[in-house]
Amino acid sequence: MSIISIVVLAVVGIVLLYGVTVYNGLVNLKHNVAKAWSNIDVLLKQRHDELPKLVEVCRQYMGFEKDTLERVIAARSAVFAARDSGDVARLGPAEGALRQGLGNLFALAESYPELEADEQFRHLRDRITALENAIADRRELYNDSVNLNNVRIEQFPDVVVARLFAFGAHALLSFSANETQDVDLRSLFT
């Protein structure tokens, strides 16, 4: 075997080894995105299960605040539909509407001392607030995972392997402009 054959085989071996390494890295990133989404999905499901209980407790005390309760229920349905279909683009705005509805609900609840004193209401409010905080943390992790994936599949030479094996970009979980603005507290109490 000639020295040229050995060099060619060595170069081919190095390129193949590098290709396998890049492929494995891309697979790892793809699964990290899926895991991050799954973590959000679990929390969304838990919150989805808690919201009807909260609405029912509030309904008992806040009979004439029907509008607020209906908005929370409608927003819950929109989040569930986006979550169920895996539509990240629809999930962000639906989440914003749900959080706004919950904020209004909790602000209105302060006008009802009996409701505020209700142990089940306080427990559900605390549970949903904890879930909201956990979802916010998981969103950050999800967006970090998506960003790492999307950057990597566009960088050379990884882009060659990514296109060869159809690794795709994922959508960031973004928020509506309303959600990123300061809250108008005065509107919550009028």
N, C-alpha and C positions, 0 to 999 in steps of 0.2 A: 504494500500500500504506500502510495507516495505521500509526501508531506502536504501536497495541495489537497489531496483527498481527506487527510486527517484534519486540516484546517477547515475545509468546507463542512465536514461532519461536526466539528466542534462548534462552528458558527450556527449551523442548523440546530444543534442540540441546545445551545444557549438561547436562540430565538424561541424554540419550542418551550423551554423551561420558563422563559420570561412570559410567553403567551399564557401558559398555565397559571402562573403567578397572578397576572393581570386578571384573567378569567375568575380565579378564585376570590380575588379582592372584590370584583364587581358582584359576584354572587353574594358575598358577605354584606355588601352595602344594600343590595336589593332586599335581603332578608331583614336587615336592620330597619329599613323603611316599613316593611310589613309588620315587624314586631312593634314598632312605635305606633303604627296605626291601630294595631290590635289593643295596645294599652289604652289608647283613647277610646276605642270602641267599648271596652269593658266598663269604663267609667261613665260613658254616655248611656249605656244600658242601665247601669245602677241608678243614675239620675232619672232616667226615663221611668223606672219603676217607682221611684220615690215621689215624683211630681203629682200623680193623681191623689196620693194620700194627703199631700200638703194642700192641694186644691180643695179636697173634700173637707178637711178641717177648717179651712178658711171660709168655705161656703156656708158652714154652719153659723159662723159669726158675721160674715160680711155679705149677707143676702143681697143688698142693693149695690154691691160693687161687682156686679155680674160682668161688666165690660172687661175689667182687669183680669178676672178669672178666665174669661173666654180667650183673651189674647195670650195668656200663658198656655192654655190648652192648645191653641192653634200653633203657637211657636214650638211647643213640644212635638206636635205632629210633624212639623216641617223638619225639625232636627232628626226625628226618627226616620223619616223618608230619605233624607240625605245620607244619614248613617247607614241605613239598610242597603242603599244602592251604592255606597262607597263613593259618593259624589262630593269630593273635597271642596269643589268650587261653590256648591250650594250650602255646604255645612257651615262655612264661616258666617255668611249673612243670617242663616237660621239661628245659629248660636247667639249672634248679636241681638236678635229679636227676643230670644228666650231670656237672655241675661237682663235685657231692659225690662221685660215683663216681670221677671222675678224681683228686680230692683223696685219697680212700682208696687208690686204686691207687698214686699217687706216694708216699704215706706208707708203704705196705707194701713198695714197691720198695726202700726204704732198708734193709730187712731182708735184702736179697739183694745182697751185694757184687758177685757176678758180673754181675747185671743192671745195677746202677749203673755198672759198668765197661764195659758193652756200648756201643759207639759208636753203633749204630743206635738203641738205646733213648734215649740222651742226645739224639741229634739229633731223634727224634720227640717227646720230652718238651719240648724247647726250642721246636720248631715248633708244637706244640699249645698251649703256654703263650703264645707270641706271638700265635697265632690267638685265644685266649681274651681277651687284652688288646685286640686289635683289635676283636673282637666287642663288648666292653664299651664301647669308644669309639663304635662305630657305633650301639649301642643308645641312647646319650645323644643322638646326632644325630637318630636316628629319633624319639625321644620329643619332642625339641624341635620337629621338623618337624610332628609330629602335633598338638602343643599349639598351635603357630601356626595351623595349619589349623582346628582345632576352635574356638579363640577367635574367629577371623575370621568363620567362618560363623554364629556366634551374635550378632555385634555388629550393631547397627543402623547404617546402612541396608544393610550387606552381607548380612544375613540375608535380605533381600527377593530379591536376585539369587541367593543360594545356594539358596533354596527354589525359585525360578523355574526354575533350571537343574539342580536335583537334586544339588547338591554335598553330600556327606555327611561325617559325622564318621568318624574312624578310631580304632581302639583303641590305647591306649598299651601298650607292652610292659612289663608289670609282673612283679613277682617274688613268690615265695611268702614267707611269714613266715620259714620256715626259712632262706631264702637271705639275708635281711637281718639275721639274728641273728649274734652272735659265734660263731665256730667253737669247738666243744668239742674241743680238741686231745687231751685225755686219751682220749676215745672213739676217736680214730683209732689209738691205740697199744695198745688193749686187745682 
